[in-house]
Amino acid sequence: MPKQKKEPKKEEAQKETEESAKIKVKTVFYQERIVTEDSDEARELFNQSRFGIIEKGKVYLSLIEGLYLLEKERIELFDKRNHKLSFDEFLKKAQKKEPNIWVRFCVFKDIRNRGYIIKTALKFGADFRVYERGIKPGEDHAKWVVFPVHEGATLTWHEFSSKNRVAHSTRKRLLIGCVDDEGDTTYWEVRWMRP
């Protein structure tokens, strides 16, 4: 008898978890950021997965994070006129603000889908910083700085050396995310070595 009572509780808990995963957070696109509603669901985006930053109860997402969450159907995105934006509509608007966003998005998406937390790294002079699996920002330092590039792009030795210096000076490993025409990403990790 006690086993039968526990099973419905498990099923109810599973249904609640599935229902909460289906809830889409309402967001608004303002210039170069996306702002969520003031809700528990919005704050869960930050608390569980470290998307965005929290200010006054709302979560502020970057364009890349917004693209990712829109593609994953975790958010509903509206413009200033309350028009609901599709992924493609938002991508076009984001590309006007940031022409290289598709390459950056492919790298962000791939790393996120692999279970890592990836955040912007502008203060380090890089595109992104990536934390080891299971580590959240604030608990420990990021392990890598990431520079996304398209496979057809050229990188001079001066640019390569500059990226390597950024990684070395911040005590992180350099990761080059090379995106092909299909949106697939290959990574090259670079480290300083002493002979």
C-alpha positions as CSV (number, residue, x, y, z in Angstrom):
1,M,0.0,0.0,0.0
2,P,2.6,2.7,0.9
3,K,4.3,2.1,-2.5
4,Q,1.1,3.0,-4.3
5,K,0.8,6.3,-2.5
6,K,4.4,7.3,-3.4
7,E,4.0,6.6,-7.1
8,P,1.2,9.2,-7.7
9,K,3.4,11.8,-5.9
10,K,6.2,11.1,-8.2
11,E,3.9,11.4,-11.2
12,E,2.5,14.7,-9.9
13,A,6.0,16.1,-9.3
14,Q,7.0,15.0,-12.8
15,K,3.9,16.7,-14.3
16,E,4.7,19.9,-12.3
17,T,8.3,19.9,-13.6
18,E,7.1,19.4,-17.2
19,E,4.5,22.2,-16.8
20,S,7.0,24.6,-15.4
21,A,9.4,23.8,-18.3
22,K,6.6,24.7,-20.7
23,I,6.1,28.1,-19.2
24,K,7.6,30.8,-21.5
25,V,9.0,33.9,-19.9
26,K,7.7,37.1,-21.5
27,T,10.5,39.4,-22.7
28,V,10.9,42.7,-24.5
29,F,13.7,43.7,-26.9
30,Y,15.2,47.1,-26.1
31,Q,18.0,48.2,-28.4
32,E,20.8,45.9,-27.4
33,R,19.3,43.9,-24.6
34,I,16.3,41.8,-23.7
35,V,14.4,42.4,-20.5
36,T,12.3,39.8,-18.8
37,E,9.1,40.3,-16.9
38,D,9.4,40.5,-13.1
39,S,8.5,36.8,-12.3
40,D,9.8,33.7,-10.6
41,E,10.1,32.0,-13.9
42,A,12.3,34.8,-15.2
43,R,14.6,34.6,-12.1
44,E,14.8,30.8,-12.5
45,L,16.5,31.4,-15.9
46,F,19.3,33.1,-13.9
47,N,19.3,30.9,-10.8
48,Q,19.4,27.6,-12.5
49,S,21.3,28.3,-15.7
50,R,22.9,31.7,-15.2
51,F,21.3,33.3,-18.2
52,G,21.7,37.1,-18.0
53,I,22.0,39.3,-15.0
54,I,19.4,40.3,-12.4
55,E,18.5,43.9,-11.7
56,K,15.5,45.0,-9.7
57,G,13.8,41.6,-10.0
58,K,14.1,41.4,-13.8
59,V,16.6,39.5,-15.8
60,Y,18.6,41.3,-18.5
61,L,19.7,39.0,-21.3
62,S,22.3,39.6,-24.1
63,L,21.2,39.3,-27.7
64,I,23.0,35.9,-27.9
65,E,21.2,34.6,-24.8
66,G,17.9,35.9,-26.2
67,L,18.5,34.0,-29.5
68,Y,19.3,30.8,-27.7
69,L,16.3,31.0,-25.3
70,L,14.0,31.9,-28.2
71,E,15.2,29.0,-30.2
72,K,14.7,26.7,-27.2
73,E,11.2,28.1,-26.8
74,R,11.9,29.2,-23.2
75,I,10.9,32.9,-23.9
76,E,8.4,34.8,-25.8
77,L,10.0,38.0,-27.3
78,F,8.1,41.2,-28.1
79,D,9.3,44.5,-29.6
80,K,8.5,47.9,-28.2
81,R,5.2,47.9,-30.1
82,N,4.2,44.6,-28.5
83,H,4.6,42.7,-31.7
84,K,5.7,39.1,-31.0
85,L,9.0,38.3,-32.7
86,S,9.9,35.0,-34.3
87,F,13.4,33.6,-34.2
88,D,14.1,34.7,-37.8
89,E,12.7,38.2,-37.2
90,F,14.8,38.7,-34.1
91,L,17.9,37.3,-35.8
92,K,17.5,40.0,-38.6
93,K,17.2,42.7,-36.0
94,A,20.1,41.4,-34.0
95,Q,22.3,41.2,-37.1
96,K,21.8,45.0,-37.6
97,K,23.2,45.6,-34.2
98,E,25.9,43.0,-34.4
99,P,26.9,41.7,-37.9
100,N,28.9,38.8,-36.6
101,I,26.1,37.5,-34.4
102,W,25.4,34.3,-36.3
103,V,29.0,33.0,-35.9
104,R,29.0,34.0,-32.2
105,F,25.5,32.4,-31.7
106,C,26.7,29.0,-33.3
107,V,29.6,28.9,-30.8
108,F,27.4,29.9,-27.8
109,K,24.7,27.4,-28.7
110,D,27.1,24.5,-29.2
111,I,28.9,25.2,-25.9
112,R,25.6,25.6,-24.0
113,N,24.2,22.4,-25.5
114,R,27.3,20.6,-24.3
115,G,26.4,21.5,-20.7
116,Y,28.8,24.4,-20.0
117,I,27.9,27.9,-18.8
118,I,29.1,30.5,-21.2
119,K,29.0,34.2,-20.5
120,T,30.3,37.3,-22.3
121,A,33.9,38.3,-21.7
122,L,34.2,41.8,-22.9
123,K,36.1,42.9,-19.8
124,F,38.7,40.3,-20.6
125,G,39.0,41.4,-24.3
126,A,37.3,38.2,-25.5
127,D,33.9,37.2,-26.9
128,F,33.0,34.6,-24.2
129,R,34.3,33.0,-21.1
130,V,33.4,29.3,-20.4
131,Y,33.1,27.6,-17.0
132,E,33.9,24.0,-16.3
133,R,30.8,21.8,-16.2
134,G,29.0,22.1,-12.8
135,I,30.7,25.4,-12.0
136,K,28.6,28.6,-11.9
137,P,30.0,32.1,-12.3
138,G,31.0,33.4,-8.8
139,E,31.8,29.9,-7.5
140,D,35.1,29.7,-9.4
141,H,36.9,31.3,-12.3
142,A,36.2,30.5,-16.0
143,K,38.5,27.9,-17.6
144,W,38.5,29.3,-21.1
145,V,38.2,32.5,-23.1
146,V,36.5,31.9,-26.5
147,F,36.9,33.6,-29.8
148,P,34.4,32.6,-32.5
149,V,35.6,32.8,-36.1
150,H,34.1,31.7,-39.4
151,E,36.1,28.9,-41.2
152,G,36.6,31.2,-44.2
153,A,37.9,34.1,-42.1
154,T,41.6,35.0,-42.0
155,L,43.5,35.5,-38.8
156,T,46.8,37.2,-38.9
157,W,49.7,36.2,-36.6
158,H,49.3,39.5,-34.9
159,E,45.6,38.9,-34.2
160,F,46.3,35.3,-33.1
161,S,49.1,36.5,-30.8
162,S,46.8,39.1,-29.3
163,K,44.1,36.5,-28.5
164,N,46.8,34.3,-27.0
165,R,48.0,37.1,-24.8
166,V,44.5,37.9,-23.6
167,A,44.1,34.2,-22.5
168,H,47.5,34.1,-20.9
169,S,47.1,37.4,-19.0
170,T,43.7,36.3,-17.6
171,R,45.0,32.8,-16.7
172,K,42.6,31.1,-18.9
173,R,43.0,28.7,-21.8
174,L,42.4,30.1,-25.3
175,L,39.6,28.4,-27.3
176,I,39.0,29.3,-31.0
177,G,35.5,28.2,-32.1
178,C,35.6,27.7,-35.9
179,V,32.2,27.8,-37.4
180,D,31.5,26.2,-40.9
181,D,28.8,27.2,-43.4
182,E,26.4,24.6,-41.9
183,G,26.8,26.2,-38.4
184,D,28.8,23.3,-37.0
185,T,31.7,24.3,-34.7
186,T,35.1,22.8,-34.3
187,Y,37.3,24.0,-31.4
188,W,41.0,24.6,-31.3
189,E,42.6,25.0,-27.8
190,V,45.8,26.9,-27.6
191,R,48.2,26.9,-24.7
192,W,51.6,28.4,-23.9
193,M,54.3,25.7,-23.7
194,R,57.9,25.8,-22.6
195,P,60.3,23.5,-24.4
